[in-house]
Amino acid sequence: MAWYAYLAYFFAGVFLANGVPHFVHGISGKKFQSPFASPPAVGESSPLV
């Protein structure tokens, strides 16, 4: 297998691992910090964003 396939799998795993907490908070309806919050990166964002 080519080296770039391993690199692609690595980044896919990183994005998946990062996305799981956001997905869980979104479907549970809890608010969480995000760059889209007001004020940015400090306030909480609604799960619908």
DSSP file (Angstrom, degrees, kcal/mol; ACC not computed):
  #  RESIDUE AA STRUCTURE BP1 BP2  ACC     N-H-->O    O-->H-N    N-H-->O    O-->H-N    TCO  KAPPA ALPHA  PHI   PSI    X-CA   Y-CA   Z-CA
    1    1 A M              0   0    0      0, 0.0     5,-0.0     0, 0.0     2,-0.0   0.000 360.0 360.0 360.0 144.3    0.0    0.0    0.0
    2    2 A A    >>  -     0   0    0      1,-0.1     4,-1.0     2,-0.0     3,-0.9  -0.306 360.0-118.0 -72.6 155.3    1.3    3.5   -0.8
    3    3 A W  H 3> S+     0   0    0      1,-0.3     4,-1.7     2,-0.2     3,-0.2   0.831 111.8  60.2 -63.3 -32.9    2.5    5.8    1.9
    4    4 A Y  H 3> S+     0   0    0      1,-0.2     4,-2.3     2,-0.2    -1,-0.3   0.743  96.3  61.3 -71.8 -20.7   -0.2    8.4    1.2
    5    5 A A  H <> S+     0   0    0     -3,-0.9     4,-2.5     2,-0.2    -1,-0.2   0.911 104.7  48.2 -67.9 -41.4   -2.9    5.8    1.9
    6    6 A Y  H  X S+     0   0    0     -4,-1.0     4,-2.2    -3,-0.2    -2,-0.2   0.896 111.5  50.6 -63.5 -39.3   -1.6    5.6    5.5
    7    7 A L  H  X S+     0   0    0     -4,-1.7     4,-2.3     2,-0.2    -2,-0.2   0.907 110.5  48.9 -64.1 -42.0   -1.6    9.3    5.7
    8    8 A A  H  X S+     0   0    0     -4,-2.3     4,-2.2     1,-0.2    -2,-0.2   0.902 111.2  49.6 -64.9 -41.7   -5.2    9.5    4.5
    9    9 A Y  H  X S+     0   0    0     -4,-2.5     4,-2.2     2,-0.2    -2,-0.2   0.883 109.5  53.0 -64.3 -38.0   -6.3    6.9    7.0
   10   10 A F  H  X S+     0   0    0     -4,-2.2     4,-2.1     2,-0.2    -2,-0.2   0.953 111.8  43.3 -61.8 -50.5   -4.6    8.8    9.8
   11   11 A F  H  X S+     0   0    0     -4,-2.3     4,-2.4     1,-0.2     5,-0.2   0.850 111.3  55.0 -67.6 -33.2   -6.3   12.0    9.0
   12   12 A A  H  X S+     0   0    0     -4,-2.2     4,-2.1     2,-0.2    -1,-0.2   0.908 109.5  48.2 -63.4 -40.7   -9.7   10.3    8.5
   13   13 A G  H  X S+     0   0    0     -4,-2.2     4,-2.7     2,-0.2    -2,-0.2   0.883 110.2  51.5 -65.4 -39.3   -9.2    8.8   12.0
   14   14 A V  H  X S+     0   0    0     -4,-2.1     4,-2.0     2,-0.2    -2,-0.2   0.934 112.0  45.6 -63.7 -46.3   -8.4   12.2   13.5
   15   15 A F  H  X S+     0   0    0     -4,-2.4     4,-1.9     2,-0.2    -2,-0.2   0.875 113.7  49.8 -66.5 -36.5  -11.4   13.8   12.0
   16   16 A L  H  X S+     0   0    0     -4,-2.1     4,-1.6     2,-0.2    -2,-0.2   0.934 110.8  49.0 -66.2 -45.6  -13.6   10.9   13.1
   17   17 A A  H  < S+     0   0    0     -4,-2.7    -2,-0.2     1,-0.2    -1,-0.2   0.851 114.1  47.0 -63.2 -33.9  -12.3   11.1   16.7
   18   18 A N  H  X S+     0   0    0     -4,-2.0     4,-0.7    -5,-0.2    -1,-0.2   0.830 110.9  52.5 -74.4 -32.6  -12.9   14.8   16.7
   19   19 A G  H  X S+     0   0    0     -4,-1.9     4,-2.6     1,-0.2     5,-0.2   0.748  91.9  73.3 -78.1 -24.3  -16.4   14.5   15.3
   20   20 A V  H  X S+     0   0    0     -4,-1.6     4,-2.6     1,-0.2     5,-0.2   0.934  97.6  45.8 -60.7 -49.8  -17.7   12.0   17.8
   21   21 A P  H  > S+     0   0    0      0, 0.0     4,-2.3     0, 0.0    -1,-0.2   0.897 114.2  49.7 -61.4 -37.7  -18.0   14.4   20.8
   22   22 A H  H  X S+     0   0    0     -4,-0.7     4,-2.1     2,-0.2    -2,-0.2   0.913 111.9  48.3 -65.7 -41.5  -19.6   17.1   18.6
   23   23 A F  H  X S+     0   0    0     -4,-2.6     4,-2.5     2,-0.2     5,-0.2   0.923 111.5  49.5 -63.5 -44.9  -22.1   14.5   17.2
   24   24 A V  H  X S+     0   0    0     -4,-2.6     4,-1.6     1,-0.2     6,-0.2   0.917 112.8  46.5 -63.6 -44.2  -23.0   13.2   20.7
   25   25 A H  H  X>S+     0   0    0     -4,-2.3     5,-1.2    -5,-0.2     4,-0.9   0.882 112.3  52.6 -65.3 -36.6  -23.6   16.7   22.1
   26   26 A G  H  <5S+     0   0    0     -4,-2.1     3,-0.5    -5,-0.2    -2,-0.2   0.921 112.4  41.8 -66.0 -44.4  -25.7   17.7   19.0
   27   27 A I  H  <5S+     0   0    0     -4,-2.5    -1,-0.2     1,-0.2    -2,-0.2   0.742 112.9  54.4 -77.8 -20.5  -28.0   14.7   19.2
   28   28 A S  H  <5S-     0   0    0     -4,-1.6    -1,-0.2    -5,-0.2    -2,-0.2   0.621 108.9-123.6 -85.8 -11.5  -28.4   15.0   23.0
   29   29 A G  T  <5 +     0   0    0     -4,-0.9     2,-0.2    -3,-0.5    -3,-0.2   0.555  60.8 142.6  85.1   7.6  -29.4   18.7   22.7
   30   30 A K      < -     0   0    0     -5,-1.2    -1,-0.3    -6,-0.2     2,-0.2  -0.546  51.1-119.5 -81.8 148.1  -26.7   20.0   25.0
   31   31 A K        +     0   0    0     -2,-0.2     2,-0.3    15,-0.1    15,-0.2  -0.557  35.7 179.8 -81.8 152.2  -25.0   23.3   24.2
   32   32 A F  E     -A   45   0A   0     13,-1.5    13,-3.2    -2,-0.2     2,-0.2  -0.976  32.9 -90.4-149.9 159.9  -21.2   23.3   23.6
   33   33 A Q  E     +A   44   0A   0     -2,-0.3    11,-0.2    11,-0.2    10,-0.0  -0.493  52.0 156.0 -73.8 140.0  -18.4   25.7   22.8
   34   34 A S    >   -     0   0    0      9,-0.7     3,-1.5    -2,-0.2     7,-1.3  -0.972  56.6-105.3-154.5 164.7  -17.7   26.3   19.1
   35   35 A P  T 3  S+     0   0    0      0, 0.0     7,-0.1     0, 0.0     8,-0.1   0.651 117.6  61.9 -68.1 -12.4  -16.2   29.0   16.9
   36   36 A F  T 3  S+     0   0    0      4,-0.1     8,-0.1     2,-0.1    -3,-0.0   0.417  83.9 105.7 -92.2   1.0  -19.8   29.9   15.8
   37   37 A A  S <  S-     0   0    0     -3,-1.5     8,-0.1     6,-0.2     7,-0.1  -0.202  81.0 -89.4 -75.9 169.9  -20.9   30.9   19.3
   38   38 A S  S    S+     0   0    0      6,-0.5     6,-0.3     1,-0.2    -2,-0.1  -0.977 121.1  28.1-122.9 117.2  -21.4   34.5   20.5
   39   39 A P  S >> S-     0   0    0      0, 0.0     4,-2.6     0, 0.0     3,-2.0   0.615 118.1-105.6 -69.7 150.5  -18.8   35.7   21.6
   40   40 A P  T 34 S-     0   0    0      0, 0.0    -2,-0.1     0, 0.0    -4,-0.1  -0.174  93.5  -4.0 -55.4 132.5  -16.6   33.4   19.4
   41   41 A A  T 34 S+     0   0    0     -7,-1.3    -8,-0.1     1,-0.2    -3,-0.1   0.475 130.9  63.8  65.8   5.6  -14.9   30.5   21.2
   42   42 A V  T <4 S+     0   0    0     -3,-2.0    -1,-0.2    -8,-0.2    -4,-0.1   0.690  89.8  60.7-119.5 -49.5  -16.2   31.7   24.6
   43   43 A G  S  < S-     0   0    0     -4,-2.6    -9,-0.7    -9,-0.1     2,-0.3  -0.132  87.5 -99.2 -76.0 175.5  -20.0   31.4   24.5
   44   44 A E  E     -A   33   0A   0     -6,-0.3    -6,-0.5   -11,-0.2     2,-0.3  -0.765  28.5-141.6-100.8 145.5  -22.0   28.3   23.9
   45   45 A S  E     -A   32   0A   0    -13,-3.2   -13,-1.5    -2,-0.3    -8,-0.1  -0.779  21.8-112.2-103.7 145.8  -23.5   27.3   20.6
   46   46 A S    >   -     0   0    0     -2,-0.3     3,-1.5   -15,-0.2   -16,-0.1  -0.385  27.8-115.4 -72.1 157.2  -26.9   25.7   20.2
   47   47 A P  T 3  S+     0   0    0      0, 0.0    -1,-0.1     0, 0.0   -17,-0.1   0.638 110.0  69.6 -68.7 -11.8  -27.0   22.1   19.0
   48   48 A L  T 3         0   0    0      1,-0.2   -22,-0.0   -19,-0.1    -2,-0.0   0.592 360.0 360.0 -82.9  -9.0  -28.7   23.2   15.8
   49   49 A V    <         0   0    0     -3,-1.5    -1,-0.2   -23,-0.0   -23,-0.0   0.500 360.0 360.0 -72.4 360.0  -25.6   25.0   14.4
